[in-house]
Amino acid sequence: MRVSQHAHQAYYSVKIEHAGQRGCFRALICRVVTYEIRRPPRIRGLEKPELADPPRSAKCKSVPHQLLTVVSACSHTPPTGVLINLFYYLQRYAPDRVIVGFKSVAQAASNPIPRRGVTLASTDVGAKSVSLYTITDGKSVEDKIAELKQDPTVAWAEPDYIVTQARTPNDPIYPQEWHQPIIGSPKTWDTITSAKTDGVKICHVDSGAQADHPDLVGSISTGWNFVPLSNSMADYPVPRDSAEYRVITDTNGHGTHTAGIIAGTGNNGQGVAGVAWAANLLVCRFIWTDGTGFVSDAASCLSLCRQQGARVSNHSWTSEDVPQVMLDAIAAERAAGALMIVAAGNQAANVDTYDAYPAALLRDPGYDASNIISVTATDQYGQLAWFSNVGKKSVTMAAPGTGIWSTFLNSQYITSDGTSMATPMVTGALALMMAYGDSRGVSLTGAQLKVLLTRGSTTSSVLTNYTITGKLLSSSGAMAETISFLNRPP
C-alpha cells in the first residue's frame, strides 16, 4: 500500500485497460518534482476540490497501454524511471509481490515455500513470522495468494498494499513559528531544555531526511532505506546487506520537513526550532520521490526501530487499506508499550466512515488500537484547517497544521500545511515528556504517556464534536500533568 502527499496538483481523467484492470483513474500529470497516476479516493463527504472525482457526465479518455499519452501531456519531462513505475500507480498493491505470515517464527526462518513460484525478498516484515516474497512464475497476486493459503505452514497471505503521504531560542525563523507558543513549547522548554531529549529515541517513518541539514545535524542517530537510489522499481527491493540500505537521503522533502518539526536544532542561531530540539531520530526511509511507499516497508521500519528501543513512532501518511501485516506490526508495537502517532489525513472527510488508516482503526471496537494517537490539524485561530479529516470515534486530537515552517531539501526552510505537519508536533511533545520521565529515573509507558498527553492538552469547543478527546495539543499542559504524576506520593 502506498502513502500520498497533497500539493499543488493537476489531474487528468483517463480510461485504463491493462493487465485485466479497467476503470477510470485520475492521473497526476504535472507537479513540481514528480509525476504519478493514482486512482480516485473513495469519497465520503466533503473533500479537497482537486481530489474530487470527475462528474458523472465526464468521459474518460482512452490511453495506450504504455500510457505515453499521459506522460506527453505534461509540459515537463518526466523523471527517469517514470514509465517503469507507472503501472504500480494504477493499483492499490504491487503486482509482483506477496506478504506471507507463517504459523510460527521457526517456519518463517526455514523459508518453506521457495518451490511455489516465489523467491524470498525480505524477512521480519513487521514481525519475525512475516516475510515478503517476489512472484517468479508469472501468476497474478490473487492467484498466488490463493495458492499459498493452501500451504500448511502459512497462516495468511496478502498483497503488498500502497500507502500515501498525508505534510524561545535564537533561531531566526523561530518568531514565525506561530505554533510553538500555541502549544506551549516555551513553557515546556523552561521545565526541561529540549537539548536533553537526545536520549529519547523517535522512530521517523517517512521519506528519509537531509541528515546534513544545519538544523538536523546531530539529531539523526541511525537509519534504514527501502527506496532504491535509482528511484526505479527495477531495482526494488533494496538489498539489506548493501550500502544503499543505510542511505536515508530524502528526495521528496516531506520527511525532512516532518523531521525538523520534531527535532530541528534549537538555539543554534539558524533556521527553526523543533518541538523537541535534539530528540534522537531513527530515520526509516520508505516513501519514494513520488510521495508513496509500500506497507511492507512501513511494517519493517517499525520492527527495526523497536529493536533499537524506540518508544514512539511518527507516521505522517495514510492508507485506504489496513492489511494483516500492518495489524501485526501495530500489535507488536502495542505489546512493546510503544505509541504510534498517525496523521488523520487531508481529505476533509469523517474518518468514522472514510477509510484513512491507521487512524480509522480507532473506530473499530473489536480492535485494540490503544497505542495509536491520530492527529488532525488546526489553523492559527484554533479552527479546524479546511482540509482536515475529523472523527468522533477515530481522531484523537488536534495540533497546529497550517503555515508550518520547517527544514527542507538543500538546507532550505519552507512552510507547509497538512495533518502531516500536526502529527510530529504531538510526537515532539511526547519526546519532551519521556525525557522528563527519564530524568527522574522513570520510563513512562505508552499508556501513561497517552493519558497524560490528552489530559493535559487544551479543551476546545471547536473540536468537541470532531475528535475523541476534544483536545488541542498543549505541550506545557502535558508536561504539567507529567510532573504532577511523577511527584505523587507513593
C-alpha positions, 0 to 999 in steps of 0.5 A: 500500500502506498502513502500520498502527499497533497500539493499543488496538483493537476489531474487528468481523467483517463480510461485504463485497460491493462493487465485485466484492470479497467476503470477510470483513474485520475492521473497526476500529470504535472507537479513540481518534482514528480509525476504519478497516476493514482486512482480516485479516493473513495469519497465520503463527504466533503473533500479537497476540490482537486481530489474530487472525482470527475462528474458523472457526465465526464468521459474518460479518455482512452490511453495506450497501454504504455500510457505515453499519452499521459506522460506527453501531456505534461509540459515537463519531462518526466523523471527517469524511471517514470514509465517503469513505475507507472503501472504500480500507480494504477493499483492499490498493491504491487503486482509482483509481490506477496506478504506471507505470515507463517504459523510460527517464527521457526517456519518463517526462518526455514523459508518453506515455500521457495518451490511455489513460484516465489523467491524470498525478498525480505524477512521480519516484515513487521514481525519475525513470522512475516516475510515478503516474497517476489512472484517468479512464475508469472501468476497474478497476486490473487492467484498466488495468494490463493495458492499459498493459503493452501500451504500448511505452514502459512497462516495468511497471505496478502498483497503488498498494499500502497500507502500515501503521504498525508505534510524561545531560542535564537533561531531566526525563523523561530518568531514565525513559528506561530505554533510553538507558543500555541502549544506551549513549547516555551513553557515546556522548554523552561521545565526541561531544555529540549537539548536533553531529549537526545536520549529519547529515541523517535522512530521517523517513518517517512521519506528519509531526511537531509541528515546534513541539514544545519538544523538536523545535524546531530539529531539523526542517530541511525537509519534504514532505506527501502527506496532504491537510489535509482528511484526505479522499481527495477531495482526494488527491493533494496538489498539489506546487506548493501550500502544503499540500505543505510542511505536515508537521503530524502528526495521528496522533502516531506520527511525532512520537513516532518523531521525538523518539526520534531527535532530541528536544532534549537538555539543554534542561531539558524533556521527553526526550532523543533518541538523537541530540539535534539530528540534522537531520530531513527530515520526509516526511509520508505516513501519514494520521490513520488510521495508513496511507499509500500506497507511492507516497508512501513511494517519493517521500519517499525520492527527495526526501530523497536529493536533499537528501543524506540518508544514512539513512532511518527507516521505522517501518511495514510492508507485506504487499506489496513492489511494483516501485516500492518495489524501485526506490526501495530500489535507488536508495537502495542505489546512493546508499550510503544505509541504510534502517532498517525496523521488523520489525513487531508481529505476533509472527510469523517474518518468514522466512515472514510477509510484513512488508516491507521487512524480509522482503526480507532473506530473499530471496537473489536480492535485494540488500537490503544497505542495509536494517537491520530492527529488532525490539524488546526489553523492559527485561530484554533479552527479546524484547517479546511482540509482536515479529516475529523472523527468522533470515534477515530481522531484523537486530537488536534495540533497546529497544521497550517503555515508550518515552517520547517527544514527542507531539501538543500538546507532550505526552510519552507512552510507547509500545511497538512495533518502531516505537519500536526502529527510530529508536533504531538510526537515532539511533545511526547519526546519532551515528556519521556525525557522528563520521565527519564530524568527522574529515573522513570520510563513512562509507558505508552499508556501513561504517556497517552493519558497524560498527553490528552489530559493535559492538552487544551479543551476546545469547543471547536473540536468537541464534536470532531475528535475523541478527546476534544483536545488541542495539543498543549505541550506545557499542559502535558508536561504539567500533568507529567510532573504532577504524576511523577511527584505523587506520593507513593 
